[in-house]
Amino acid sequence: MDKKITIAIDGFSSTGKSTLAKQLAKELGYIYVDTGAMYRAVTLYAMQHDFIDADHFDKESLVQKLPKVTLQFLFNPDLGFAEMYLNEENVETEIRTLAVSNFVSRIAEVSEVRSKLVEQQQHMGENKGIVMDGRDIGTVVFKDAELKLFMTASASTRAKRRFDELTEKGQEVTYEEVLKNVEERDHIDTHREDSPLVKADDAIEIDNSHLSIQEQFDKVLDLVNKVAKTL
């Protein structure tokens, strides 16, 4: 495939967007950007500075400090993918906790945060040859992406996947906690005023409730090849 395209993957939490995006980027030799990691890193920053907890959210202080927040993806050759760095510190492990998950959708509601990150994301994709996943990639970040996907699965299926992932990493969580988090994030993501999670009109919806990772990858790679042939 000579002509590079932009692949935008949106969808609900824990639908395997990142797994699919990494597979595609590796297969195609594309750059992979996990926008969720960027929002998680800002969330971790807010938590570290006591801007947000279960009882309060000091949005104004976070917005004031945004110029001091630097985000980078640095490739780790041992892992085969890029890890998230917050102010030059590797936070890949810290941002994947349920504690961060519990606040990330509230941070993502803040227009100033979205504006800062969308600008960075658009800059990353200026030369195409990129796979980016998130909540507003096809609707806001790359409205002209050649291939847009919208990932979905039942809340119970997604919660089970997330629960298994967290417990495998040694985190002590219950399935009920994870399911509640998934459902709350769905509500916030789809109801926020700024760039809510919606399926782009020209996106292809993929319900992977009953698809294996390999079946999903094969299906999407076929779509990529079909798009490439039309260019």
C-alpha positions as a printed Julia matrix, in Angstrom:
231×3 Matrix{Float64}:
   0.0     0.0    0.0
   1.86    3.08  -1.27
  -0.64    5.79  -0.46
  -0.98    6.29   3.29
  -4.34    7.03   4.85
  -5.71    8.21   8.18
  -7.59    5.61  10.23
  -9.89    7.02  12.91
 -11.21    4.59  15.53
 -13.89    5.8   17.93
 -16.1     3.95  20.36
 -17.08    3.17  23.9
 -14.6     2.37  26.66
 -13.12   -1.14  26.76
 -14.13   -2.05  23.21
 -10.56   -2.97  22.33
  -9.89    0.17  20.28
  -6.26    0.37  21.37
  -5.6    -3.32  20.73
  -6.99   -3.03  17.2
  -5.15    0.24  16.53
  -1.82   -1.24  17.64
  -2.35   -4.27  15.39
  -3.14   -2.1   12.38
  -0.23    0.26  12.99
   2.2    -2.65  13.23
   0.82   -4.36  10.11
   0.78   -1.16   8.03
   3.9     0.51   9.43
   1.78    3.43  10.62
   2.1     5.7   13.65
  -0.27    4.76  16.48
  -1.69    7.41  18.82
  -3.73    6.43  21.87
  -5.67    9.61  22.61
  -7.23    7.97  25.65
  -3.76    7.79  27.19
  -3.43   11.54  26.71
  -6.67   12.23  28.6
  -5.64    9.71  31.25
  -2.29   11.49  31.69
  -4.03   14.83  32.24
  -6.33   13.06  34.71
  -3.34   11.68  36.59
  -1.84   15.17  36.69
  -5.07   16.53  38.15
  -5.12   13.78  40.77
  -1.48   14.33  41.69
  -2.16   18.04  42.28
  -5.39   17.45  44.23
  -7.52   19.11  41.57
  -9.95   16.2   41.5
 -11.17   13.48  43.85
 -14.48   11.84  44.71
 -15.75   14.97  46.46
 -14.53   17.91  44.39
 -13.17   19.04  41.03
 -11.18   22.28  40.88
 -11.57   22.78  37.14
 -10.25   26.36  37.16
  -6.91   25.39  38.73
  -6.45   22.56  36.24
  -7.11   24.88  33.31
  -4.59   27.39  34.67
  -1.94   24.67  34.91
  -2.53   23.18  31.43
   0.4    25.1   29.86
   2.68   23.23  32.28
   1.4    19.82  31.14
   3.6    18.21  28.48
   2.64   14.92  26.89
   4.84   12.65  24.77
   4.65    9.18  23.27
   8.07    7.51  23.34
   8.54    4.2   21.56
   9.63    1.3   23.76
  11.39   -1.26  21.51
  11.1    -3.98  24.17
   7.32   -3.66  24.23
   6.85   -2.81  20.57
   4.69    0.26  21.19
   4.96    3.83  22.45
   4.41    4.64  26.12
   2.85    7.75  27.63
   5.12   10.32  29.27
   3.75   13.1   31.47
   6.22   15.94  32.01
   9.06   13.59  30.93
   8.01   10.82  33.35
   6.8     7.42  32.15
   3.25    7.07  33.49
   2.07    4.18  31.3
   1.31    1.95  34.31
  -0.2     4.65  36.53
  -2.71    5.86  33.93
  -4.21    2.38  33.44
  -5.65    2.07  36.96
  -9.35    2.05  37.82
  -8.71    5.13  39.99
  -7.78    7.11  36.87
 -10.65    5.53  34.92
 -13.08    6.83  37.52
 -12.2    10.47  36.72
 -11.03   10.49  33.1
 -14.45   11.18  31.56
 -14.94   14.2   33.82
 -11.54   15.57  32.8
 -12.4    14.95  29.15
 -15.53   17.09  29.54
 -13.38   20.21  30.06
 -13.34   22.18  26.81
  -9.89   23.67  27.45
  -8.43   20.18  27.92
 -10.07   18.91  24.73
  -8.88   21.94  22.76
  -5.27   21.47  23.89
  -5.21   17.75  23.1
  -7.1    17.95  19.8
  -4.57   20.51  18.54
  -1.72   18.15  19.42
  -3.5    15.18  17.83
  -4.14   17.02  14.56
  -0.48   18.02  14.41
   0.54   14.36  14.88
  -1.56   13.32  11.89
  -0.58   16.01   9.39
   1.34   13.54   7.2
  -1.24   10.72   7.35
  -0.04    7.15   7.86
  -1.61    7.24  11.3
  -4.02    5.15  13.36
  -5.68    7.1   16.15
  -8.3     5.9   18.6
 -10.5     7.79  21.01
 -13.98    9.29  21.35
 -14.01   12.14  18.81
 -11.4    11.2   16.21
 -13.75   10.78  13.26
 -16.09   13.58  14.31
 -13.63   16.28  15.44
  -9.92   15.46  15.13
  -9.91   13.96  11.62
 -13.23   14.69   9.97
 -11.71   13.8    6.58
 -10.18   10.47   7.61
 -10.31    7.96   4.76
 -11.47    5.18   7.11
 -13.59    5.74  10.2
 -14.57    2.93  12.56
 -16.99    3.0   15.49
 -16.44    0.21  18.01
 -19.16   -1.07  20.3
 -20.04   -4.04  22.52
 -22.43   -4.67  25.38
 -21.57   -3.04  28.72
 -21.36   -6.43  30.43
 -18.95   -7.77  27.79
 -16.74   -4.69  28.06
 -16.76   -4.79  31.86
 -15.71   -8.46  31.84
 -12.8    -7.68  29.5
 -11.7    -4.73  31.61
 -12.04   -6.71  34.84
  -9.89   -9.53  33.46
  -7.29   -7.03  32.24
  -7.05   -5.26  35.6
  -6.91   -8.43  37.71
  -4.22   -9.88  35.43
  -2.17   -6.8   36.3
  -2.64   -7.5   39.99
  -5.16   -4.75  40.71
  -7.78   -5.58  43.34
 -11.14   -4.69  41.83
 -14.57   -6.29  41.66
 -16.58   -6.92  38.49
 -19.37   -4.75  39.92
 -16.95   -1.8   40.36
 -15.74   -2.14  36.79
 -19.26   -2.46  35.36
 -20.35    0.66  37.26
 -17.32    2.53  35.9
 -18.07    1.43  32.32
 -21.71    2.51  32.57
 -20.87    5.86  34.17
 -18.23    6.6   31.53
 -20.69    5.7   28.76
 -23.18    8.2   30.15
 -20.67   11.03  30.57
 -18.99   10.39  27.2
 -22.28   10.44  25.29
 -23.89   13.35  27.16
 -21.08   15.93  27.48
 -21.6    19.24  25.7
 -18.18   19.41  24.05
 -17.53   16.69  21.45
 -19.78   13.93  22.82
 -19.18   10.35  21.76
 -21.28    9.81  18.64
 -20.85    7.7   15.54
 -19.73    9.75  12.56
 -22.18    9.56   9.66
 -19.55    7.93   7.45
 -18.13    5.57  10.09
 -18.43    1.8    9.87
 -19.85    0.34  13.08
 -18.28   -2.84  14.42
 -19.94   -4.67  17.31
 -17.21   -6.97  18.59
 -19.2    -8.58  21.41
 -18.79  -11.94  19.7
 -15.64  -11.39  17.64
 -12.21  -12.68  18.59
  -9.3   -10.25  18.41
  -8.04  -11.98  15.27
 -11.47  -12.03  13.6
 -11.85   -8.32  14.27
  -8.37   -7.55  12.92
  -8.95   -9.55   9.72
 -12.27   -7.8    9.15
 -10.82   -4.32   9.59
  -7.67   -5.02   7.56
  -9.96   -6.05   4.7
 -11.71   -2.67   5.03
  -8.35   -0.86   4.97
  -7.34   -2.67   1.78
 -10.67   -1.85   0.12
 -10.29    1.85   0.96
  -6.7     1.89  -0.3
  -7.78    0.46  -3.66
 -10.2     3.34  -4.2
  -7.5     6.04  -3.81
